[in-house]
Amino acid sequence: MNKPLQAHVWDQEVDSWYVEPIWTAIALFAAEKFDGGIWDPACGQGNILLAAVAAGNKRIVGSDIVQRGGTSIRFWHIQDFLTSDHLLSPNIVTNPPFGRAILAEKFIRHAISLKPQKLAVFVDSRFLFGKARAAGLFSEFPPARIWLITPRPSCPPGAYLAAGNKAGGGTADYCWVVWARHVLFRTWDGDTVVGWLHGAP
């Protein structure tokens, strides 16, 4: 017998606020070492920063374009990241707005321009395969690592979760794309390494 599909197709969310499950960030921090603090400039309800704290990094800062409900992050700023001109912490780890892929790329390029020690972004894996992006962003700034995430996470709109609902089964593929400092300063001459992160929904 075929297993019933438990996934949901979400409507477009205002400000592209879609929430990654915390286990995806916990898996990243188990695989990647970050020297210094963590800044999430699209922190939403704070899952990435809470995962950073759980991994032992107490130097965290969160910002977002609007105040999100439910976050317990102390160091919080309302800020449009695309207008920021300096780092609030040495490393950037974030789930950029993905309602439109062009906005996510703009977000990533701005993060690169700030020259963090390390940049890690959570994106739909389809983001990797565009011809223009392969010849542009990924050619100019080749990632050090790409972490494919299994099982498929469900990333519902933040408002859906804030209303007391729970995420269902995911059908989209997601990954973490990581740029290291030597990549950001254009001294990278190695290949991008691809690996897998295993978590539990």
LOZATOR-336725 format. One record per residue (C-alpha): residue number from 1; z negated, x negated, y negated. Coordinates in Angstrom, 1 decimal. Each point is the difference from the previous one (the first is absolute). Layout:
<pts>
+------+--------+--------+--------+
| resi |     zz |     xx |     yy |
+------+--------+--------+--------+
|  NUM |      Z |      X |      Y |
...
+------+--------+--------+--------+
</pts>
This chain:
<pts>
+------+--------+--------+--------+
| resi |     zz |     xx |     yy |
+------+--------+--------+--------+
|    1 |    0.0 |    0.0 |    0.0 |
|    2 |    0.7 |   -1.1 |   -3.5 |
|    3 |   -3.0 |   -0.7 |   -2.2 |
|    4 |   -0.1 |    2.2 |   -3.1 |
|    5 |    0.8 |   -1.7 |   -3.3 |
|    6 |   -3.1 |   -0.2 |   -2.1 |
|    7 |    1.7 |   -1.6 |   -3.1 |
|    8 |    0.4 |    1.6 |   -3.4 |
|    9 |    2.7 |   -0.5 |   -2.6 |
|   10 |   -1.8 |   -0.3 |   -3.4 |
|   11 |    1.3 |    1.4 |   -3.3 |
|   12 |    0.5 |   -2.4 |   -2.8 |
|   13 |   -3.3 |   -1.1 |   -1.5 |
|   14 |   -0.6 |   -0.4 |   -3.7 |
|   15 |   -0.2 |   -3.7 |   -0.9 |
|   16 |    1.0 |   -0.8 |    3.6 |
|   17 |   -3.6 |   -0.1 |    1.2 |
|   18 |    0.2 |   -0.2 |    3.8 |
|   19 |   -3.1 |   -1.3 |    1.8 |
|   20 |    0.2 |   -2.7 |    2.7 |
|   21 |   -2.7 |    0.3 |    2.7 |
|   22 |   -2.7 |   -2.6 |   -0.4 |
|   23 |    0.6 |   -1.5 |    3.4 |
|   24 |    3.4 |   -1.4 |   -1.2 |
|   25 |   -1.8 |   -2.1 |   -2.6 |
|   26 |   -2.8 |   -1.0 |    2.4 |
|   27 |    2.7 |   -1.3 |    2.3 |
|   28 |    1.6 |   -1.9 |   -2.9 |
|   29 |   -3.2 |   -1.7 |   -1.0 |
|   30 |   -0.6 |   -1.0 |    3.6 |
|   31 |    3.4 |   -1.8 |    0.1 |
|   32 |    0.3 |   -1.4 |   -3.5 |
|   33 |   -2.4 |   -2.3 |   -1.8 |
|   34 |   -0.5 |    0.6 |   -3.8 |
|   35 |   -1.7 |   -2.7 |   -2.1 |
|   36 |   -1.7 |    1.6 |   -2.9 |
|   37 |   -0.3 |    3.6 |   -1.1 |
|   38 |    2.3 |    3.0 |    0.7 |
|   39 |    1.6 |    2.3 |   -2.6 |
|   40 |    1.6 |    3.3 |    1.0 |
|   41 |    2.0 |    1.2 |   -3.0 |
|   42 |    0.8 |    3.4 |    1.6 |
|   43 |   -3.3 |    0.4 |    1.7 |
|   44 |   -0.1 |    3.8 |    0.3 |
|   45 |   -3.2 |    1.0 |    1.9 |
|   46 |   -0.7 |   -3.7 |    0.8 |
|   47 |    0.8 |   -0.5 |    3.7 |
|   48 |    1.5 |   -3.5 |   -0.4 |
|   49 |   -3.0 |   -1.2 |   -2.0 |
|   50 |   -2.5 |    1.6 |    2.4 |
|   51 |    1.8 |   -1.8 |    2.8 |
|   52 |   -0.2 |   -3.3 |   -2.0 |
|   53 |   -3.8 |    0.5 |   -0.4 |
|   54 |   -0.3 |    0.7 |    3.7 |
|   55 |    1.8 |   -3.3 |    0.7 |
|   56 |   -2.5 |   -1.8 |   -2.1 |
|   57 |    1.8 |   -0.3 |   -3.4 |
|   58 |   -2.5 |    1.4 |   -2.6 |
|   59 |    2.1 |   -1.0 |   -3.0 |
|   60 |    2.2 |    3.0 |   -0.4 |
|   61 |    1.5 |    1.9 |   -2.9 |
|   62 |    2.0 |    3.3 |    0.0 |
|   63 |    2.2 |    1.6 |   -2.5 |
|   64 |    2.4 |    2.9 |   -0.1 |
|   65 |    2.1 |    1.9 |   -2.5 |
|   66 |   -2.5 |    2.9 |    0.2 |
|   67 |   -3.5 |    0.5 |    1.3 |
|   68 |    0.0 |    1.1 |    3.6 |
|   69 |   -2.8 |    2.0 |    1.6 |
|   70 |   -2.2 |   -1.1 |    2.8 |
|   71 |    0.1 |   -3.8 |   -0.6 |
|   72 |   -3.2 |   -2.0 |    0.3 |
|   73 |    1.4 |   -3.1 |   -1.5 |
|   74 |   -2.2 |   -1.3 |   -2.8 |
|   75 |    2.5 |   -2.2 |   -1.9 |
|   76 |    2.5 |    2.6 |   -1.0 |
|   77 |    2.5 |    0.0 |   -2.9 |
|   78 |    2.5 |    2.6 |   -1.1 |
|   79 |    3.1 |   -2.0 |   -0.6 |
|   80 |    3.8 |    0.2 |    0.3 |
|   81 |    0.6 |   -3.1 |    2.1 |
|   82 |    3.6 |   -0.3 |   -1.3 |
|   83 |   -1.4 |   -0.7 |   -3.5 |
|   84 |   -2.7 |   -2.5 |    1.2 |
|   85 |    0.6 |   -3.6 |   -1.1 |
|   86 |   -2.7 |   -1.9 |    1.9 |
|   87 |   -1.7 |   -0.2 |    3.4 |
|   88 |   -3.3 |    1.8 |    0.4 |
|   89 |   -0.6 |   -1.9 |    3.3 |
|   90 |    1.8 |   -2.9 |    1.8 |
|   91 |    1.6 |    2.2 |    2.7 |
|   92 |    1.8 |    3.3 |   -0.1 |
|   93 |   -0.1 |    2.3 |    3.0 |
|   94 |    1.4 |    3.4 |   -0.6 |
|   95 |    1.9 |    3.1 |    1.2 |
|   96 |    2.5 |    0.3 |   -2.9 |
|   97 |    1.4 |    3.4 |   -1.1 |
|   98 |    2.7 |    0.8 |    2.5 |
|   99 |    1.4 |    3.4 |   -1.1 |
|  100 |    3.0 |   -2.0 |   -1.1 |
|  101 |    0.8 |   -3.3 |    1.6 |
|  102 |    1.2 |   -1.4 |   -3.4 |
|  103 |   -3.4 |    0.6 |   -1.5 |
|  104 |   -1.7 |   -1.8 |    2.9 |
|  105 |    2.4 |   -3.0 |   -0.5 |
|  106 |   -0.8 |    0.0 |   -3.8 |
|  107 |   -3.7 |    0.0 |    0.9 |
|  108 |    0.4 |   -2.9 |    2.4 |
|  109 |    2.1 |   -2.0 |   -2.5 |
|  110 |   -2.6 |    0.4 |   -2.6 |
|  111 |   -2.7 |   -1.1 |    2.4 |
|  112 |    2.1 |   -3.1 |    0.8 |
|  113 |    0.4 |   -0.8 |   -3.7 |
|  114 |   -3.9 |   -0.2 |   -0.4 |
|  115 |    0.1 |   -2.8 |    2.6 |
|  116 |   -3.0 |    0.9 |    2.2 |
|  117 |   -1.1 |   -2.3 |    2.8 |
|  118 |    1.1 |    2.5 |    2.5 |
|  119 |    1.7 |    3.4 |   -0.2 |
|  120 |   -0.1 |    2.6 |    2.8 |
|  121 |    1.7 |    3.4 |   -0.3 |
|  122 |    0.0 |    2.9 |    2.4 |
|  123 |    3.4 |    1.6 |    0.2 |
|  124 |    2.2 |    2.3 |    2.1 |
|  125 |    1.9 |   -2.3 |    2.3 |
|  126 |    3.3 |    1.5 |   -1.3 |
|  127 |   -0.7 |   -2.0 |   -3.2 |
|  128 |    1.0 |   -3.2 |    1.9 |
|  129 |    3.5 |    1.1 |    0.9 |
|  130 |    1.8 |    0.8 |   -3.3 |
|  131 |    3.0 |   -2.3 |   -0.5 |
|  132 |   -0.6 |   -0.5 |   -3.8 |
|  133 |   -3.7 |   -0.7 |    0.7 |
|  134 |    0.8 |   -2.5 |    2.7 |
|  135 |    2.4 |   -1.9 |   -2.4 |
|  136 |   -2.4 |    0.5 |   -2.9 |
|  137 |   -3.7 |    0.1 |    0.3 |
|  138 |   -0.3 |   -1.4 |    3.5 |
|  139 |    2.5 |   -2.8 |   -0.7 |
|  140 |   -1.6 |   -1.0 |   -3.3 |
|  141 |   -3.5 |    0.2 |    1.4 |
|  142 |    0.0 |   -0.2 |    3.8 |
|  143 |   -3.2 |    1.3 |    1.5 |
|  144 |   -2.2 |   -2.3 |    2.0 |
|  145 |   -0.9 |    2.7 |    2.5 |
|  146 |    0.9 |    3.6 |    0.9 |
|  147 |   -2.7 |    1.8 |    2.1 |
|  148 |    1.4 |    3.0 |    1.9 |
|  149 |   -2.7 |    2.7 |    0.5 |
|  150 |   -0.6 |    1.8 |    3.3 |
|  151 |   -0.7 |    2.8 |    0.7 |
|  152 |    1.9 |    1.8 |   -2.8 |
|  153 |   -2.5 |    0.9 |   -2.7 |
|  154 |    0.0 |    3.4 |   -1.7 |
|  155 |    0.0 |   -0.4 |   -3.9 |
|  156 |   -0.5 |    3.5 |   -1.5 |
|  157 |   -0.2 |    0.8 |   -3.7 |
|  158 |   -3.4 |   -0.8 |   -1.5 |
|  159 |   -0.4 |    3.6 |   -1.3 |
|  160 |    0.4 |    1.2 |    3.6 |
|  161 |   -2.9 |   -2.2 |    1.2 |
|  162 |   -2.1 |    0.8 |   -3.1 |
|  163 |    0.3 |    3.7 |    0.9 |
|  164 |   -1.9 |   -0.8 |    3.3 |
|  165 |    3.0 |   -0.3 |    2.3 |
|  166 |    0.6 |   -2.7 |    2.5 |
|  167 |    3.0 |   -2.2 |    0.7 |
|  168 |    2.0 |    0.9 |    3.1 |
|  169 |    2.3 |   -2.1 |    2.2 |
|  170 |    2.3 |   -2.4 |   -1.8 |
|  171 |    3.8 |   -0.1 |    0.5 |
|  172 |    1.0 |   -2.6 |   -2.6 |
|  173 |   -0.2 |   -3.7 |    0.6 |
|  174 |   -2.1 |   -2.2 |   -2.4 |
|  175 |   -0.6 |   -3.7 |   -0.5 |
|  176 |   -1.8 |   -2.5 |   -2.2 |
|  177 |    2.2 |   -2.4 |   -1.8 |
|  178 |   -1.8 |   -3.2 |   -1.1 |
|  179 |    1.0 |   -2.5 |   -2.6 |
|  180 |   -2.1 |   -3.3 |   -0.2 |
|  181 |   -0.4 |   -2.1 |   -3.1 |
|  182 |    2.6 |   -2.6 |    0.9 |
|  183 |    2.5 |    2.9 |    0.4 |
|  184 |   -0.9 |    1.4 |   -3.4 |
|  185 |    0.6 |   -3.3 |   -1.7 |
|  186 |    3.4 |   -0.4 |    1.8 |
|  187 |   -1.0 |   -3.0 |    2.1 |
|  188 |    0.3 |    1.8 |    3.3 |
|  189 |    2.5 |   -1.4 |    2.4 |
|  190 |   -1.2 |    1.5 |    3.3 |
|  191 |    1.0 |    3.1 |    1.9 |
|  192 |   -1.7 |    3.4 |   -0.2 |
|  193 |   -2.3 |    0.5 |    3.0 |
|  194 |   -0.1 |    3.5 |    1.5 |
|  195 |   -3.0 |    1.2 |    1.9 |
|  196 |   -1.8 |    3.1 |    1.1 |
|  197 |   -3.3 |    1.5 |   -1.1 |
|  198 |   -1.7 |    2.4 |    2.5 |
|  199 |   -2.4 |    2.6 |   -1.2 |
|  200 |   -1.6 |    3.2 |    1.1 |
|  201 |    0.7 |    3.3 |   -1.9 |
+------+--------+--------+--------+
</pts>
